[in-house]
Amino acid sequence: MTVLVPPAGLSSPSLFTLLLRMAQEQPDRLALVDGDSGDRATYSQMYDNVVALGAGLSAAGVRPGDRVAILALNSKAYVELLWAIARVGAISVPMNTRLNPKEVAANLRDCSPVAIVTDSALVASADAACANAEVPRRWIIGDDAPGWTRLADLTTGIDATDLDDAAALADAVDGQTTGTLLYTSGTTGDAKGCALAQRTWPHYAMNIAAALRMDREDVYLALLPYFHIAGLGMVMSQLVLGGTVVTQSVPDPGRMHALIEEHDVSVVFVVPGISAPFVEHPSARPSSVRLVITGAGLERRDIPSLVRTRLGARCIAIYGQTEAGTYLTWATEEQLAADPATYGYVMPAMAYRIVTETGVDAEPGEPGELVVRGGSVMQGYWNRPEATAQTLADGWLHTGDVFVRTPDGRVRMVDRAKYLVKTGGENVYPQEVENVLRTHPAVADVAVVGVPHEHWGEAVKAFVVPAPDAEPTPEELSQWVRQEVAGYKVPKYIEFVDQIPRNVSGKVLKGDLAERPVLDEHLVERRQTP
């Protein structure tokens, strides 16, 4: 039998091709709204802006494969820049705005960008970062600043020849072209740049269309920062689907509700730190919002019910990874109510396995590492071939997360393999203990880590945020856990804290917690022996 293999460009469209389609199909549909300035663009206007800026980037010397770093807050201009970079086949590098300038400089040195783009709010940080990294071109969104050229000026004087040159470059671009370099949060080590192809976002879009029922009628409030996979992926895929994106630069709950009312927002994504203030805000009421997305395994257990009662909307909890380029699982509020520890089902556009340490498929209920395949998975880590080979071994993305599959086909995370606590020869997955503690009515939030122990090697320590007006005791919580799990899993140490440290995507900074001093005052009176 003859097998016909189409050229890559035919089977894997570029982002610009997808934008052109939207501009042709629905030119007057609203694509972008800047929540700060009110500036807006229909799909035909966004297309024109991207074409002109792409030509400007080309004229300024940006070539296919070049990296363009972006250290800026969410805005309409930021989104159009991302598409213009993709237009010429270059690689956008959204930088974490919360990093110290020295950390930003380290990432800049790693990816060697030909240019950096900032805005007036972050120009001082960008200046400090560039002092420790060589970046040839510096452009700024909005107002002038010493040493910076206005990004808008790149389109000044653009003529038809420039547009033809940019189009010629774009002809060599398809979905396999590397489009984004997204650095991991670095909570467990040095940040690594995940190289994502332009095909990542259409595959991301397939998942949110199938699992979250999002389409071109939806209006998405882009609150999450674009330097994380959830924030960037939602914006890019919503535009692939042909919907509307409303940008928001800072996570202010009152402003969120105002933008929802002003623009008939239908979908919102929140993470711990903003979710509770958002749903409990005085302005919270049933509105145009139909769906609130949040993180699986991260939120307070009452958030889904609060979304329903206060906002009249549905809540879906997701889990994903930068390396995967998309969400990997989704769980409905009904599934969470029946099993608070569930992560729901694996996304439809992903193939997956749960494998044991010996590499064989785990039986239902047996813990194993989740490994996945799909069109959104990263191409590899930038400049890290050994780490790439390890993470993408045998043609699968190894997530490093331990799951079990339940008889009904859903999955439940046991924990991240790197957080495994080995105490007295026994393995303890912190999330299993966290899930038990979260069910105690006096516990608002919790994180569990392993700490050094002179006899057992490691011991289990829990950091607990008490619920409002509650005063749980270590002994009370210890007994609560003991009733549900083996004795060696019960925390030897419990420390009460005001909050659990998390990064901007809601992930607990367990490395920071593990480094805190282990004090005798945190030792639980009732002992257990591993």
GIMOLIN-V23383 format. One record per residue. N is the residue number from 1. RES is the residue in one small letter. D_LAST is the distance of its C-alpha to the last C-alpha in Angstrom with 1 decimal. Layout:
N | RES | D_LAST
N | RES | D_LAST
//
This chain:
1 | m | 61.3
2 | t | 61.9
3 | v | 59.1
4 | l | 60.3
5 | v | 58.0
6 | p | 59.2
7 | p | 59.3
8 | a | 56.1
9 | g | 58.0
10 | l | 59.0
11 | s | 55.6
12 | s | 53.7
13 | p | 55.7
14 | s | 55.5
15 | l | 54.6
16 | f | 58.2
17 | t | 59.4
18 | l | 57.3
19 | l | 58.6
20 | l | 62.2
21 | r | 61.6
22 | m | 60.6
23 | a | 63.6
24 | q | 65.8
25 | e | 64.4
26 | q | 64.0
27 | p | 65.7
28 | d | 65.9
29 | r | 62.4
30 | l | 60.5
31 | a | 57.9
32 | l | 56.8
33 | v | 57.1
34 | d | 56.2
35 | g | 54.6
36 | d | 55.7
37 | s | 59.3
38 | g | 60.2
39 | d | 61.3
40 | r | 61.1
41 | a | 62.0
42 | t | 62.8
43 | y | 61.8
44 | s | 65.2
45 | q | 65.0
46 | m | 61.5
47 | y | 62.8
48 | d | 65.8
49 | n | 63.6
50 | v | 61.2
51 | v | 64.2
52 | a | 65.8
53 | l | 62.7
54 | g | 61.8
55 | a | 65.4
56 | g | 64.9
57 | l | 61.8
58 | s | 63.5
59 | a | 66.6
60 | a | 64.4
61 | g | 63.0
62 | v | 59.8
63 | r | 59.5
64 | p | 57.3
65 | g | 53.9
66 | d | 54.3
67 | r | 51.5
68 | v | 52.4
69 | a | 49.8
70 | i | 49.8
71 | l | 48.4
72 | a | 49.6
73 | l | 48.8
74 | n | 49.2
75 | s | 52.9
76 | k | 55.5
77 | a | 56.7
78 | y | 53.2
79 | v | 53.0
80 | e | 56.5
81 | l | 55.7
82 | l | 52.8
83 | w | 55.2
84 | a | 57.9
85 | i | 55.6
86 | a | 54.7
87 | r | 58.5
88 | v | 59.3
89 | g | 56.3
90 | a | 54.5
91 | i | 50.8
92 | s | 49.7
93 | v | 46.9
94 | p | 45.7
95 | m | 44.2
96 | n | 41.5
97 | t | 43.5
98 | r | 40.6
99 | l | 40.0
100 | n | 41.4
101 | p | 44.7
102 | k | 43.2
103 | e | 40.6
104 | v | 43.4
105 | a | 45.4
106 | a | 42.6
107 | n | 42.7
108 | l | 46.5
109 | r | 46.6
110 | d | 44.2
111 | c | 46.5
112 | s | 49.9
113 | p | 51.6
114 | v | 55.4
115 | a | 55.3
116 | i | 53.3
117 | v | 54.1
118 | t | 53.2
119 | d | 54.5
120 | s | 55.9
121 | a | 52.6
122 | l | 50.8
123 | v | 53.6
124 | a | 52.5
125 | s | 49.0
126 | a | 50.7
127 | d | 53.1
128 | a | 50.3
129 | a | 48.4
130 | c | 51.6
131 | a | 52.3
132 | n | 49.4
133 | a | 50.1
134 | e | 53.4
135 | v | 54.4
136 | p | 58.1
137 | r | 58.8
138 | r | 57.8
139 | w | 58.6
140 | i | 58.0
141 | i | 57.9
142 | g | 60.4
143 | d | 62.1
144 | d | 63.3
145 | a | 61.4
146 | p | 62.5
147 | g | 61.6
148 | w | 60.8
149 | t | 62.9
150 | r | 62.8
151 | l | 61.2
152 | a | 64.0
153 | d | 66.6
154 | l | 65.4
155 | t | 67.2
156 | t | 70.5
157 | g | 73.3
158 | i | 71.4
159 | d | 74.1
160 | a | 74.3
161 | t | 73.9
162 | d | 70.6
163 | l | 69.5
164 | d | 70.6
165 | d | 68.7
166 | a | 65.5
167 | a | 66.1
168 | a | 66.6
169 | l | 63.2
170 | a | 61.6
171 | d | 63.1
172 | a | 60.7
173 | v | 57.7
174 | d | 55.7
175 | g | 52.3
176 | q | 50.9
177 | t | 51.9
178 | t | 49.1
179 | g | 49.6
180 | t | 46.6
181 | l | 44.3
182 | l | 41.4
183 | y | 38.9
184 | t | 35.2
185 | s | 33.7
186 | g | 32.0
187 | t | 28.8
188 | t | 26.7
189 | g | 29.5
190 | d | 33.2
191 | a | 35.1
192 | k | 36.6
193 | g | 39.8
194 | c | 39.6
195 | a | 43.0
196 | l | 44.0
197 | a | 47.1
198 | q | 49.7
199 | r | 48.7
200 | t | 45.4
201 | w | 46.9
202 | p | 48.8
203 | h | 45.7
204 | y | 43.8
205 | a | 46.8
206 | m | 46.5
207 | n | 42.9
208 | i | 43.8
209 | a | 47.0
210 | a | 45.2
211 | a | 42.1
212 | l | 43.4
213 | r | 47.0
214 | m | 48.3
215 | d | 51.9
216 | r | 55.0
217 | e | 55.6
218 | d | 52.4
219 | v | 52.5
220 | y | 49.3
221 | l | 48.4
222 | a | 47.2
223 | l | 45.1
224 | l | 42.1
225 | p | 43.0
226 | y | 44.4
227 | f | 42.1
228 | h | 39.2
229 | i | 39.3
230 | a | 39.3
231 | g | 42.2
232 | l | 44.3
233 | g | 43.6
234 | m | 44.7
235 | v | 47.9
236 | m | 48.9
237 | s | 48.2
238 | q | 49.9
239 | l | 53.0
240 | v | 52.7
241 | l | 52.8
242 | g | 55.8
243 | g | 54.4
244 | t | 54.8
245 | v | 52.5
246 | v | 52.7
247 | t | 51.2
248 | q | 49.6
249 | s | 49.0
250 | v | 46.7
251 | p | 44.1
252 | d | 46.1
253 | p | 45.5
254 | g | 49.0
255 | r | 50.5
256 | m | 48.5
257 | h | 50.0
258 | a | 53.5
259 | l | 53.3
260 | i | 52.1
261 | e | 55.2
262 | e | 57.5
263 | h | 56.6
264 | d | 55.4
265 | v | 51.9
266 | s | 50.2
267 | v | 46.8
268 | v | 44.4
269 | f | 41.1
270 | v | 38.9
271 | v | 35.5
272 | p | 33.3
273 | g | 35.4
274 | i | 38.6
275 | s | 37.7
276 | a | 37.3
277 | p | 40.4
278 | f | 42.3
279 | v | 41.8
280 | e | 42.0
281 | h | 45.1
282 | p | 48.3
283 | s | 50.0
284 | a | 47.5
285 | r | 49.5
286 | p | 50.3
287 | s | 52.2
288 | s | 52.7
289 | v | 49.0
290 | r | 47.8
291 | l | 44.4
292 | v | 41.7
293 | i | 39.2
294 | t | 35.8
295 | g | 32.5
296 | a | 29.9
297 | g | 26.5
298 | l | 28.0
299 | e | 30.1
300 | r | 29.9
301 | r | 29.7
302 | d | 33.1
303 | i | 35.0
304 | p | 36.3
305 | s | 37.7
306 | l | 39.3
307 | v | 40.9
308 | r | 42.4
309 | t | 43.6
310 | r | 44.8
311 | l | 46.1
312 | g | 46.8
313 | a | 45.2
314 | r | 42.5
315 | c | 39.2
316 | i | 37.5
317 | a | 34.2
318 | i | 34.1
319 | y | 31.9
320 | g | 33.3
321 | q | 33.3
322 | t | 36.0
323 | e | 35.8
324 | a | 36.4
325 | g | 39.4
326 | t | 38.9
327 | y | 36.8
328 | l | 34.5
329 | t | 33.7
330 | w | 35.1
331 | a | 34.2
332 | t | 36.7
333 | e | 36.3
334 | e | 36.5
335 | q | 33.6
336 | l | 31.5
337 | a | 32.5
338 | a | 31.3
339 | d | 28.1
340 | p | 27.2
341 | a | 24.7
342 | t | 27.4
343 | y | 29.2
344 | g | 32.0
345 | y | 34.0
346 | v | 34.5
347 | m | 37.8
348 | p | 40.8
349 | a | 42.1
350 | m | 38.9
351 | a | 37.8
352 | y | 34.1
353 | r | 31.4
354 | i | 27.7
355 | v | 26.7
356 | t | 23.6
357 | e | 22.7
358 | t | 25.3
359 | g | 27.9
360 | v | 28.6
361 | d | 28.8
362 | a | 25.8
363 | e | 26.3
364 | p | 26.4
365 | g | 23.0
366 | e | 21.5
367 | p | 20.3
368 | g | 22.6
369 | e | 24.6
370 | l | 27.7
371 | v | 30.8
372 | v | 34.3
373 | r | 38.0
374 | g | 40.9
375 | g | 44.0
376 | s | 42.3
377 | v | 39.7
378 | m | 40.4
379 | q | 42.5
380 | g | 40.2
381 | y | 39.1
382 | w | 42.1
383 | n | 42.7
384 | r | 39.2
385 | p | 39.9
386 | e | 36.7
387 | a | 34.5
388 | t | 36.8
389 | a | 36.5
390 | q | 32.7
391 | t | 32.6
392 | l | 35.5
393 | a | 34.6
394 | d | 36.3
395 | g | 38.2
396 | w | 35.3
397 | l | 33.9
398 | h | 30.2
399 | t | 28.9
400 | g | 25.4
401 | d | 24.2
402 | v | 21.9
403 | f | 23.4
404 | v | 23.6
405 | r | 26.9
406 | t | 27.5
407 | p | 30.1
408 | d | 32.7
409 | g | 32.6
410 | r | 31.0
411 | v | 28.1
412 | r | 25.0
413 | m | 23.2
414 | v | 19.5
415 | d | 19.7
416 | r | 21.4
417 | a | 20.0
418 | k | 20.6
419 | y | 18.2
420 | l | 15.2
421 | v | 12.1
422 | k | 10.2
423 | t | 6.9
424 | g | 5.7
425 | g | 8.1
426 | e | 7.3
427 | n | 10.1
428 | v | 10.5
429 | y | 14.2
430 | p | 15.2
431 | q | 18.1
432 | e | 16.3
433 | v | 14.8
434 | e | 18.3
435 | n | 20.0
436 | v | 18.4
437 | l | 19.2
438 | r | 22.7
439 | t | 23.5
440 | h | 23.3
441 | p | 26.9
442 | a | 26.4
443 | v | 24.9
444 | a | 27.5
445 | d | 25.5
446 | v | 22.1
447 | a | 20.4
448 | v | 16.8
449 | v | 16.2
450 | g | 13.8
451 | v | 14.7
452 | p | 14.5
453 | h | 12.2
454 | e | 13.5
455 | h | 10.6
456 | w | 7.9
457 | g | 11.0
458 | e | 10.6
459 | a | 9.4
460 | v | 10.6
461 | k | 14.0
462 | a | 16.5
463 | f | 20.2
464 | v | 22.1
465 | v | 25.8
466 | p | 26.9
467 | a | 29.5
468 | p | 33.0
469 | d | 33.6
470 | a | 30.0
471 | e | 27.9
472 | p | 24.4
473 | t | 22.1
474 | p | 18.5
475 | e | 17.6
476 | e | 19.6
477 | l | 18.0
478 | s | 14.4
479 | q | 15.5
480 | w | 17.3
481 | v | 14.4
482 | r | 12.4
483 | q | 15.5
484 | e | 15.4
485 | v | 12.1
486 | a | 8.7
487 | g | 6.6
488 | y | 4.2
489 | k | 7.9
490 | v | 9.2
491 | p | 10.9
492 | k | 10.4
493 | y | 14.1
494 | i | 17.0
495 | e | 20.4
496 | f | 23.5
497 | v | 26.1
498 | d | 29.6
499 | q | 29.0
500 | i | 26.8
501 | p | 28.5
502 | r | 29.8
503 | n | 32.5
504 | v | 35.7
505 | s | 34.4
506 | g | 31.6
507 | k | 28.7
508 | v | 26.1
509 | l | 26.3
510 | k | 22.6
511 | g | 23.7
512 | d | 25.4
513 | l | 22.5
514 | a | 20.1
515 | e | 22.8
516 | r | 23.1
517 | p | 22.2
518 | v | 18.9
519 | l | 20.3
520 | d | 19.1
521 | e | 21.0
522 | h | 18.5
523 | l | 15.5
524 | v | 14.6
525 | e | 15.6
526 | r | 13.3
527 | r | 9.9
528 | q | 6.6
529 | t | 3.8
530 | p | 0.0
//
